[in-house]
Each structure stands twice: as structure tokens, then as C-alpha cells.
Amino acid sequence: MLARKYRPKDFTDLMVGQEPMVQTLTNAFETGRIAQAYMLTGVRGVGKTTTARILARALNYKTAEIDKPTIDLRIPGEHCQAIMEGRHVDVIEMDAASHTGIDDIREIIEQVRYRPVSARYKVYIIDEVHMLSTQAFNGLLKTLEEPPEHVKFIFATTEIRKVPITVLSRCQRFDLRRISASDLVGLFTTIASKEGIEAEPDALAMIARAAEGSARDGLSLLDQAIAHGGGAVLTEAVRGMLGLADRARIVDLFHHIIKGDVAAALREFESQYEAGANPVAVLTDLADFTHLVTRLKYVPDAANDPSLSEIERTKAAEFAQGVAVTALSRIWQMLLKGIPEAEGSSRPAGAAEMVLIRLAHAAHLPAPEDAARRLAEFSETNGGGRPSAPSGNGGGGATVNYQGNLAARSTESIPRPQPAGPTAMLRAVPNPDPQNIPVGRSETKPAEAPKPLVSVNSIADIANLAGDKRDVKVKALVRNFVRPVRIEPGRLDVNLTEGAPGTLLNELAVKLKEWTGIHWIVSLSREPGQPTMVEAEANTKAQQVSDARQDPDVAAILAQFPGAKIIDVRVRAPEAEEEEEATAPAAAESDEGDILPGDDVIF
């Protein structure tokens, strides 16, 4: 396998992507500041175990001319070959995933007392060290802090947060970085040249992106691509192997979306799907291209990335000049929500199409800041009163042309259009009833907003409505987690308590529309809001108990019966109080109502 054949053998090979670590070790070895323990962390395939072996080789380096630790390993030493093959008697490798207990660590502690057989240092390499048990970590602490001079520890892990801080503080930590796509392309090109393999640059760029910073994953994919292409790494073969879409066609799909052309976007997606592209991969590539366009708006030099194709480089730069950041941000957010939907759907292609439809539909919507600015400008022009009738040339009222696309909108001031045909009108229309605001107006026939089927004026109304609809789950969620900030027909701003489900706001919006018959916007507010219903009831109960304790009669009873306490307060209805007053004389003649020591009294 290429991943084993071209595994780095010295620090020169490790310079690909890990320059800071190599520089630190170089200076440490030259000055004699060699730590007793090293912690190597990073994602899979970046070279943690390989680095550990190279480090063990450097610690035990010995030739006829050199007999000291060094990072210059160009000439193989006495122990180098055995260490790199994992068979040296003084370099002990242990997989913590299968040796997790205290007994395994106790065995190491007993062996560290003995000097190495032939090497300078006895080196213990523990891979996936985060898998050790708590007892194993605790048993290792003392030895790790003060090991014998002839012992060195090298740990490797992908989950650095699971390693106790007491262990980390005793180690010199190195974070191995993800290898950039450009570095991986260079590595693959070099290996393909050495192997005499024909490799197209675009194919190697696809493999580098799919590797996600892991050299081992990338070399495994390169091995697979060579076998799939019959000894050559071809773009079409790699695309089919990975289930990717053509990057040029992704650019076309992005263009259809920002134009708002739903039909063209669906045709392009269907064509890519029939060619073998994975629907989730198409959406993921679309998100990557959106990120690239956004990044080029602020970092134009990013277009020089060698992992980009020529069409990605040129088209992304063009889109960066013409598409507003607000539009790109909206596409990005919608894709972030749409990709998990497609991954978890039983029909990924259908789910991906629905995401594309939403994206293209959003292209026809005005940016919120544009609509707000136009309305503000119109109000200033007309003094906040009723607008004058538009003249024949369209100059008398505020107009918003919805025929534009995302590429034409930006955050700068937009000149008022002079449309030749009909345009949608955004007009400020006074309404005496703030609870019944029309959602849209025609220039000839005003339209009224639909009225709710039921009245919802408080969070308690929503909870009661959920109870009437026998939706116990929603009622419980509303009572326990929702802190109301503002509520009006069609609009609900809330704050949520800790532990609230992430889907609560969407579920509440759907239920309110179903129960009231109007569309609701349920949004999360930064304001603290009022207490939840459960919190309000608890506060009320606490206040009632406090008020009851201040009552003279209750205070006298509590003083008369030491240890007595108020466990509940019940407010009786007026009818119950009148009935009690009518029966009070009869009760006074009997001793059955006397309070005796040890009785529980509920107020």
C-alpha cells in the first residue's frame, strides 16, 4: 500500500504540514532540552504514530560518527530500521484501546526500573492514550512525573479533551495540524511520479479534498483510484469512484440558484444525479463553493489554491464581485440545514431537490435590510402619512422590483427603478387596529390579513390551546421551557430555558399555524423574557406561603406546635367561603374540629 510504502522515515518527510513541531524538536535537541514525555494529538491519518516512531529513532540515534540524540536522520543508524518496523526490544508500543486497565500500566511501572538492553533510552509509545481508564491514568502519574533517566514516554491520541489535565501537564504537547489540500496535491504528485502513474491534476485535487487533511486517507484513496483507473488516475474515474459531481456543473447549479431559476436548477441536479453523483455530495459541494465565493470577497489571494480547478477559480471570483454577502450567508445557512435533511432522509434525491427549490425561491425575496430601508425612505418622503397615488411613470410611490436576483442586490443604496411593466408595490398603509395589519396590498383592491381562528394573547393561551388539542407534549414544553418576550397575532418572540429541545421553536410555529389558521413567526430573542409558566406558578406558591406565614393566626399555630410547617396554600373560591361561614356555628359546637398535637395542618 502507498500509505505504508511512503510512510515518513525522518523529520525531513514530516515537514509536509508539520513545520512548527519539527522546528520545536530541532531546537530542543540542539540545546539538550529533551522532555521526559511527549503528547501527540491530531485527527486521523496526520502521522501521530509515525511521528512517535521517528521521535524514538531520534532519541536512540547512533552511528559510527554520531552517538547522541539528533533530528538529522539522513544516514540510518544502528537502531533505526528495527524502530521504524516496530520490532525494537527497547521501543515498546502499546495500543491503549485494547490495554485499558490498571494491570497493563502496573506492568509498565515495574519494567521502567530496568535499563534498556541496547538502545540509549527505553521508549514507551502508547497509542490512543485517551482510552485508558481513570485508575490507569492515576497509576501512571507518579512514574510520568519522575521517570528514570533512561525512560521516555510518547503518547498519541485523537481525543485530547479526554486526557486528564494532570497527565497533560506532565507532557510536552504537539498538535499535528491537518495537511492542507495544496500540500496533499504536491505529495500525491510526487508519489505518482515515483510510481510512474499518469495522474490528472483535477483528479488529484478531488482526492485531496476528499482526504480532509489526512495523508493516510488520501493515499488510500489514491491506491483505490489507481486500481479503478487501470493504472492511471483520471478525473472522470475518480469522480465516479467518489460519487462526486463535476465541479464545473456545481458552478452552473450555483448560477441557476442565484438567478432564482428553479426549473434550470432541478434539471441540472437531475442530470448530475443520473450521471452517478450522490445528492448529499452535490449539496456539500454547493456549500463548499458558496464558502469559496464568500471567502474570495475578503481574501482574493485564496483563488491561488492549487486544489481549485480553473473554472472554480475564475467563476468564484466573478460571483464574489456580484453577489451580496447577505445572499451568500442565506444560501450557506439554508445548506447547513438542508444537508442533514438529505442525509437522514429515506429519499435523499427528493430531499436535495426540496433544498434546491428553497434556495432558488429565496432568490426572489428582497433582503430584509433592503425592504426596511425602502420603507424608511418612503416614510421620510411622505412624512409618515398616507402615500400619494403613484404617477404614470412610477415615480410617486415607493416601488420594489422583485424581478431582480441575488446577484443584483447589495447593501449599498439602491436607485429607484423606473419599470416599464407592472411592479410589486411596498407601501406604508395606516391601520387603526395594530392587531390586524394587512400582509399585502394591491394597488386597486386592498387585501385584509386572515384573522385567527382562536385568540392567542399570552403564553397561557398557547398552553391551554395545546391542552384543548390533546397535545400533551407541546403543552409540557411550553409550560417548562418558554419565557415569553413579545406576543401578537402571527408573531411570538421568546427566550428558552436551559435544556429546551432544539426543535421547539419550529414545532411551536407549525402547531400554532395548524391551530389558529394563520402563519406564525416564532423567533428566539436575546431578552430574558418573563418567567415560564412553571416558574411563575412556583413564584406564586412561594409568595402565598410567605403571606400565610405572616398571618397572625397562622403564626400563632406554628408557635403553638413546634415542628409544624406550611406544606400547601389553597385559595378557596367565594362560594366555598360563604358555605363555610354558614356551617361555622354548627362546627363550633363539636369537638371534632379541634387541632391536636401531631396533626398536619394545610393552609
N, C-alpha and C positions, 0 to 999 in steps of 0.2 A: 504494500500500500504506500501511496505517496506520503501520507501523513507520518509513517514510520521511517520511510527511506530518507526523507528530507527533514527529519527532526533536528532542531539546532543542536550543535555539539559544543559550541563555545559562546562567549559573550558577543563575539562579532555577529553571529547569526541572530542573537537576541536583540540587536539594535533595531530590528524591524518593529517599530511601535512601542518599544520599552526603553527608550533612551534615558529617561530620568533615573530609573532603577539601576541601569548599567553604570551611569556616571557616579551615582552614590556609592555603589560597591567598589568601583575603581578607586575612588578617593579613600574609602575606608581601608582597603587592602594596602594601599601605598603608605598610609600613615600608621598602620598596625592597629586600627580601631575595629577589631573584629568582635561582633556581638556573640553572646552565648546562644541566642535563639533568634530565628527569623520567622516572620509570618507573611506568607504569600497569599494574596487574595485577588479574585477576579472572576469573570464569567467563564463558562466552559470553553475549553479549547484555546485559551490565550497563552498557555505554556507554563502553568504553575508547576506541574510535576517535572517537566523538562528543566525549568529553571532551578528547581531543587537539586536535581542531579548535577547540573553544571556547577552549582554552588558547592556541592560536596566534592566535585572534582577539583575545583579551585582551592578548596581548603586543604586537600591532600595532594596537591601537585608536587611531583618530584621527578627530576631528570638528572642526568649526569652533571649538568651545569647549574641547575636551579633546585634548591631544596627549601622552599618556603611558600606560603600561600600567595597566589598571584592570579590575576584575571587574564594574563597573557597565556592562552592555552593553544597557541597555534601548533606547537610541537607536542604530540601525545606523550604523556608521562607514564610512569610505571603502573599507576592505578587507574588511569583514565578509561581504558576500554572496559574493564570489569565494572566500574561505577556506572558508565552510561548504559551498560547492558543489564544493570540491576542485579549483579551476582557477586559483588564485593562483600567479603566477610565483615568488614568494619563499617559498611554503609547499610544500615538496616531500614528497609522500607516497610511500613505498616499501613494497612487500609483501615482507618477508624470506623468505616461503615460496617465492617464485619468483626471488629475488635473494639467493642464499645465499653466494656466493663472495667471495674477496678482491678480485676485479676490480671488483665493484659498490661495495665500500667504498672502494677506491682512487679511484674516480671522485668519491665524496663528498668525500674528503680533498682532492682537487685543487680542488674547487669552493668549499670553505669560505673560501678566501683572498679571494674576490671579495665585495664588499659587495652588499647587496640592491638590487634595481632600484628599487622604490618604497616598500616597507614599512620599518618600523623594524628588524626582525630577520629574518634568513633562518632559517626553522624547518624542521627535518627531522623528519618523522613516520615512524617505522619500525614497521610493524605486524608482529605475530608474530615479535618480535626473537629469540626463543629458537631459531628455525630457522637463524640464521646459523652458518656453520662456525667452527671454532676459530681458523683463520687470519684470518677476517673479524673476529672479536671482538678478536684480538690487534692487528690493524691499526688498529682504531678506538680503542684505549685512549688513546694519546697525545693525539689530537685531542679525545677526550671529556674528558680531564682539564684541558686548557688550550686550549679553543676560542677563536677570535677573539671580541671583544666583541659582534659583530653576529650571532652564530650561537647558536641554541638547538636542543637535541635533545629529542624526545619519543618515548619507546618504549612499546609496548603488547605485552602477552603474556598468554597463558593458562597458561603453564608457567614460573612464576617460578623454580622449582628448577633448570631447565636453563640459566639465565643465569649466566655465571661471576660469582663473587663480586667479581672485580676490576672488572667493569662495574657491578655493583650499588653498590659503594662510591663510585662517581663520580656517582651519580644520587640525586635526591630521590624516594623511593618512596611511592606511594599505592596502598593496597589497596582496590579498589572492592568494596563488600560486595554480597552477594545482596540483592535487593529483597524485603522481606517480603511475604507474601501479602496482608496488610491494605493495604499501600501500593499493591500492584498492583490490588487491587479498587477502590481510590479512583481510580487512574489510568484504569482501564477505564471506570468510571462516568462520569468527566469526558469522556472521548473519545466514549463512546456518546451522551452528552447533546449534545455539539457536532455530532455527525453526525446527530442526530435518530433514533437507533436505539433501539427498545424492547429493553431488556435486563433479564432477571430476575436478582435478586441472587444466587440459588443458582447460576445458570449462570455468572456472572462469577467466583464463588468457585471453581467447578470449573476454570475456565480458569486462574485464579491459581495453584491448587495444581499443575496440570499444567505450568505455566511454570517451576517450580522456581527462582524468583528471577531469571529472565531477562525483562526488559521486552520485548526483541525477539521472543523465542519467544512470550510472552503475546499481543503484538499480532498476530503471525502467526496464532495460534490464534483470536483474536477476529475477524480478517478471514475466516477459514475458517468460523467459526460463523455470521457474518452471511450468508455465501453459502449455507450449509447450511440456515439457518432462513428463507431467503427474505426477508431484510431485517430479521429480528428474532432476538435471542439468547434462545432458550428452553431451559429446563432439560432437558427430555426430548431435544431435538435435540442439545444439547451432550453429554449422556450417551451417546447413540448414536454420535455422531461420535468421541468419545474412547474408546469401548468400556469405559466405567466402569459400576460397579454403583451402584444407588441407595444413597445414604449411610444412609437410614433402614433399608434392608434389611441393610446391613452391621451396623448396631446389632442387628438381630434375629438375625443369624448369630452375633454375639459372645455374645448372651444364650443361644442354644442350646448353644454350646460350653462356657460356664462351668457350665451345668446338666448337662453330660455327655450330652445328648440327641443321639446320633449320627444317628438317623433324621431328626429335625427339621432338623438341620444340613445333611444331604445333600439333603433336599427343598428347603430354602431355596437352597442353592447351585445345584441343578439348575434351579430357577425363574429365578435370575439369569442362568445360562448360556444358557438358552433365550431370554431377553429380549435377548441380544446382549452380555452382559458378558464380558470377557476373563478367563479363570481366573487368570492371573497378576495382573491388576489387582484381582481380588477379594481375593486373599491380601495384596497390597500395601496395599489399603485397610483390610483387617483389622489389619495390622501398624500402620498409622497410627493407627487407633482405639485399639489397645492402648497405643500410646505416649501418646496423649492422655489416656486414663484414668489411666495411671501418673503422668503429669505433673500432673494435677489433684489427686493426693493430696498433693503438696507445694507446688504453685503454683496455688491456686484461681482466681487472677485470670486465668489463661490461658483460662478459659471466655469471656472477653470478646473473644476474637479474632473480628473481623467476617467472616473467611473460613469460620467454622463455621456450620453450619445450626442451627436451633433445637433439633431433636431430638438432634443431636450434643452440643450444649451441655448440655441437661438430662439426657440419659441417661448421658453420660460422668461427670457429677457424681455421679449415683446409684451407678454402678458403682464410682467411686473410694471411696465410703463403705463398700461392702460386699465388695469383692474384695481379697484379701490381696496384698501386694507380691510375695510368693514365687510366687503363682499367675500374676500378670501377667508376672513375669520368665520363668517357664517357658513361657508362651504366646509371648512375644517371641522367646526363643531357638529354639523349635521352628519359628516362622515364618521366622526368618532362615535356617534350614537348608532349609525347605520351598520357599521362593520360588525359589532357584536350581534346585532339582529340577524344579519345574514349568516353568521357562524352558527348561531343556535337554532336556526330555522330548519324545518324539515324540507323546505323548498328554497334553497339558497338563491337560485336564479330569480325566482319571483320576488324574494325579499330584496335582492340587489336592485331589481327594476323599480320597486317602490321607492327605494332610496334615491335613485336617479330621477324619478318623477318629482320627488320633493325638492331636490336640488334645482332642477330646471324650473319648477314652478316658482321657487323663491327668487329667480332672476327677474320676474315681472313685478315683484313687490318693491316699493320705494324703501330706501334705507330710513330707519326711524328718525335719524337726525335731519335728513332732507325734508321729511314730512313736517317735523316740528318747526324747522326753520322757515319753511314756506308759510305755514300757518301764522307764525310770529310776524313775518314780513307783511302778510296780508292784514293782520290786525293793526299793525302800525300804520299801514297805508290808509285804511278805512276808519281809523280812530276807534276801533273796537266795536263799532256799531254794525247795523245790518249792511251787508255789502251792496254796492250799486250793481245794476244789471250789466252784464258783460256786453261790450260793444261788438259790432260785427267782426272786427279784426282780432277779437280775443284779448284786447288789452285792458278791459275794465275789471276783470276779476283775476283771482289767483288760480292758475291752472297748473296741473301736474301731468306731464305726458308719460303715460305708462307704457308707451311703445318702445322706450329705450331699454338697454340691457345693463348688466352689471359692469361691463367694461366702460360704459359711458358715464357712470356715476362716480363721484368722488366727494371728498369732504369739503372741497372748495365751494365758493359761491357759484350757484348755477344760474345762468341767464334765463330770463323768462322766454319760453318758446313762443313762436308765432305759428301755430299749427294750421295746416291747410284743411284738415278734416276734423271730425269730432274728437274731442279730448275729454278725459275724465276730469271732473272739477272737484277740488278740495276747498270747501267753503265753510267759514265760521257762521253757524246759524244759531241765533239766540233761542233759548228754550226756557220757559219759566219753571219747568219741572226738572231739577237736576237728576232725578232718578229715572227719567225716561228720555234719554238722549238719542236722537236718531243716529244710526250707524252709517247711513249713506243718504245722499240727496241727488235726485235728478234735477236737471235744470228746468224741467217742465212739470214734473209730478213728484212732490216730496214724499219720501217713504218713512214710515214710523218703525222704530225698533220693536221686535216682538216682546210682548210682556211675559214675565214668568208665570208658569202655571201655579206656583205656590210662592208665598212671600218668604224671603230669606234675608233677615236683617241682623242676625247675630250668629255666633258660633253655636249657641244653644239650639237655634232653629235648625242648623245643619245636623246636629246630633239627634234631635227629635225626628227630623225627616228620615235619617238613616234608620231610626228605630221603627218608624211607621212602615218603611220599605222592607223591614225584617233583615237589614244588612247589619248584623251584629259586629262584624269585623270593622267596618268603616266607623261605626259609632264608637267602638272602643278606641280606635286610633285617634279620632277627633278629640275625644274626651281626655286622652292621656298625653298627646304629643303636640297639639296645635295651640299656638299662642296667637290670637288674632291681633293684627295691626290695623287693618282697614277692611271694611266690607261694604259693598254696594252691589246692586244688581249687575251680574256679569263680571265682577271684579272682586278678588279676595287676596289680600296681602297678609301673609302670616310669617311667624317665626316658629321654628321647630325645636323641641327639647332634645336632649341627647338620647340616642337610641331609636330615633324615629326612622322608619323604613325609607330607603332612598326613592321608592316609587310612590310615596304617599301623595305628593302634590299632583302627579299625573292621574292617579286613581281618583283623587278627590274631584279634579276637573271633569273627568269622564262621568262620574256619578252625578255631579251637580247638573251637568247638561242633560243627562237622562231623566233626572227627577223634576227639573224646573222647566225644561223645554227651551232654554236659551244657552248660548255658548258662554263659558266661564273661562276667565284667565286667572289661574291660581299661581301666584309667584311668591318666592322666598324673599323676605325683607331683612335688612340688616338691623332694623329697630327691634328692641327687646320684645315689644308687644305686651298684651295683657296676660295674666296667668291663664293656664289651661283650666278646663272645667274641673278637673280633679284637684288641681292646686287651689282654685277658688273655693271649692267645697271644703277642702282641708283648712284653708284660712278662716272660712266662716265658722266651721266647727270649733276651731281653736278660740275664736273670738267669743262664741257662745259659752264655752267652758269658762273662759276668763270672766265674762259677765256674770255667769252663775256663781262663780266663786266670790264675787264681790257682793252678792246679795246678802243682806243681814241674816235672813232665816237660814240660808244655806251655810253661811259661815258659822252660825251657832250650832248647826247639826254636825258639821265637820269637827268643831271644837269639842262637842259632847262625845263623839265617837272617834277616838284616836285610831288612825289607820284607815279611816274611811276615805274614799276618793270618788270623784265625779267621773263616771265612765261613759256617760252619754247625756246629751241635751236634746230634748224633743220639744218643739214648738207646737202647741196644740191649736187646732182651728177654733174660731169663735164659737161655733155650735157646741163643740165639746166643752168649752169653758162654761157656757150657760147651763148645760146639762149637769155639770159638776156642782155648780152653785145651787141648783135645785135639789140635789141629793145630799148636800153637805150636812143639813141638820140631822138627817137620819143616820148618817155615818158617825156623827159626833156622839150619838147615844150608845154606840157599840165600841167594844174594846178591840175589835178585830183589826182596826187600822193603826194600832199603836206600833211604834217603831221600837224594836228590841235590839240589844247589842248583838252584833254579828250579822244583822240583816244588810243586804245590798240595797242601796237607795239610788234610783235612777232619776235624774232631773232632766 
